[in-house]
Amino acid sequence: MTRKLISRRKFNCMEQLSNSDGVIAALAIDQRGSMVKMMETAVGKERYHIDMVYEFKELVSEELTKYVSAILLDEEYGFKGIKAKNSNSGLILSYEKTGYDVNTPGRLPELLPEESIQRLIKKGADAAKVLVYYNPDDPQEILDKKHAFLERLGDEARAADLPVLVEPIVYDNDILDDKSPEFAKIKPKKVIDTIREFTKDCYHIDVLKVEVPVLFKYVEGFNNTNPVVYKQKDAANYFKIASEAATRPFIYLSAGVPTDVFHQELIFAGESGAKYSGILGGRATWFEGIAAYAKGGKDGLRKWLDTIGRDNVEHLNNILKKYARPWYDIYGGKSNIEVFDINLKD
């Protein structure tokens, strides 16, 4: 295997994002508009105030970064969380503008206009994260725009010498309900094709934050009321094929599924031979804490975070300990990585 060249800064940042096993055991709480809606629903419109979102992210960061290797935050609503995180925990900052222009075809990505990777570095980032909605079956003119966007992003990250995490979320133009059995049937191919594209060298993506390749509630034996779309052996094969398509480290996102379902997905992935390098666990880790905050305020949330929240994280860490692979395994191990220095003073 050819030796992998990684700049010293990027290598050190990847180590900062990882635990002692080289696994990215990270927490995601960079939701913006959706976080406002969740909080407003929980406390009621009469009680709701934006400071509640700031405080919630601050407390989640302060308490749970004691047990994770890194945290993903946005500056808009998570600025207090950035300051409150444990110093041993790596920091990933969101770089994309949330949502997309519904009046423009293709769900085109857009970066925060007031940010740059250099600015994120000055704010303490160990990595930048960008979400991209992606349909590998889109017209070529749409794909060209997204591919060029990713090429520019990768070049900016290389020039600034910071790891970039890209989160592709697949969709379809005809089947709009991405939780439906119909979408479940076409999702595996879309995820696999997306991983195969995004791990090409031309994009210089350091880590892919990906969806599991199936809608798990339709897997045989893992649902009670939903129809079966995938036999277990077929679902396992999709996990394996998606993993083998990756030529760069990839981690799984929780995609808003319940805590127990995310646990099942990670175990199933590991037992299916998927060589994932960790997670960025979001709502599956902290979602129930919103109700605890709405009911008991700051003290109620702290109590929940110190008990159930911590248990959620430690359960995930135990699963990762058994099934996840170090991020550098994809390159043949640490001994096959050649670290080099870049002079950015000019």
PyMOL commands that set and color helices and strands:
alter all, ss='L'
color gray80, all
select helices_A, chain A and resi 8-17+33-43+50-64+75-84+117-122+140-160+181-198+201-203+216-218+232-245+259-271+283-286+288-323+327-331+334-336
alter helices_A, ss='H'
color red, helices_A
select strands_A, chain A and resi 4-7+24-28+70-73+90-94+127-134+164-170+207-210+250-253+278-281+337-340
alter strands_A, ss='S'
color yellow, strands_A
deselect
rebuild
show_as cartoon
